[in-house]
Amino acid sequence: MTDLVNISNEMTMSSVEIAELCGKRHDNVMIVARRLKDKGIILAPEVEEPYISGKGRVANRNILRLNKTESLNLVANLSPEFTARIIDRWQELEEQAPAKALHNPDVLRALLLDNVEKVLALQSENEELKPKAASYDYLSRADGTLCITDAAKALGKRPKDLFDELKAKRWIYRRAGNSHWIGYADKVSQGLLDHRITEVTKADGTSKITEQVRITSKGMTKLAETSSGLFAAE
C-alpha cells in the first residue's frame, strides 16, 4: 500500500506497490533499489514492515517508501515499460491527497497549529495598530487647523523636515518674490489644506494683510498615515 501524505505534504510510494504495478517479486525490486541506494540515487531508508506471507503467516520484511522522483528512477532501472503505469498511479495519488490528508490526525494537528499561530499573529498586529488608529481617528475628528510648525510638533517631526516633505509632495509652494507658503489648489480642494488671511497691526499703527497656509484635520490624518507607511508617499 502507499503512504498518505505526511506532515510535510510529501507523498511516498512503497516498494511493495511498485512491485505489484510492475508484476515483479518484491525481493527482486529491493535488489535493484539497494543498487540505486549505493549510487546515491535513492536516499530513502529501509524500514521493517509486517505482512502476511503466502502461507498465511505474519512475517516481517524490509521495504522502502520512495518519493515520486525515487520511484520513477527505480522503475526506469527495473522495468522501463511500466514507467507510464507508475506515472498514472502517482497522478491518482496526488489527486486524492487533499481529501486523504483531512483524515490524517498528524496533518490536521499541523494545520490547526498553523492556523492558531496565524490568529495569534493577527491579534498581536491589531493590538499594535490600535493606538495609531485611535490617534488617526482623533485627528480626523478634531476641529480647526494647524500651522505647519504646530503640525510638525504633533507629528513628531522637525518643522524644517515637514516643510521639505510638503514641498516635495507638492502640497505647498512659494510664488516668485514672495516669502509666504501657498497650498496647491488640488490639496486645498481635497480639504487637506486651508488658507488663513489675517490683518496684522504693526508697531507704527499701520496694518498689513498676511496669508498663512494651514493643515486641516483631514490633512493631518493623511500625513500621519503616510508617515506610518499605511499609504505610499505621493
DAWOHU-V321080 format. One record per backbone hydrogen bond with DSSP energy under -1.0 kcal/mol. NH is the residue of the N-H (numbers start at 1). CO is the residue of the C=O. Records with the same first field share a line. If there is no record, write none. Layout:
NH->CO / CO
//
This chain:
9->6
13->66
15->64
18->14
19->15
20->16
21->17
22->18
24->19
29->25
30->26
31->27
32->28
33->29
34->30
35->31
36->32
37->33
38->34
40->37
41->36
47->63
49->61
51->59
53->57
56->53
59->51
61->49
63->47
66->13
71->67
72->68
73->69
74->70
75->71
76->72
77->73
78->74
79->75
82->79
83->80
86->82
87->83
88->84
89->85
90->86
91->87
92->88
93->89
94->90
95->91
96->92
97->93
100->96
101->97
103->100
104->101
108->104
109->105
110->106
111->107
112->108
113->109
114->110
115->111
116->112
117->113
118->114
119->115
120->116
121->117
122->118
123->119
124->120
125->121
126->122
127->123
128->124
129->125
130->126
133->129
134->130
135->131
136->132
137->133
138->134
139->135
140->136
141->137
142->138
146->215
151->147
152->148
153->149
154->150
155->151
156->153
157->152
162->158
163->159
164->160
165->161
166->162
167->163
168->164
169->165
170->167
171->166
173->182
178->175
182->173
184->171
188->184
189->185
190->186
191->188
192->187
193->187
194->214
196->212
198->210
200->208
202->206
205->202
208->200
210->198
212->196
214->194
215->146
216->192
220->216
221->217
222->218
223->219
224->220
225->221
226->222
227->223
228->224
230->225
//
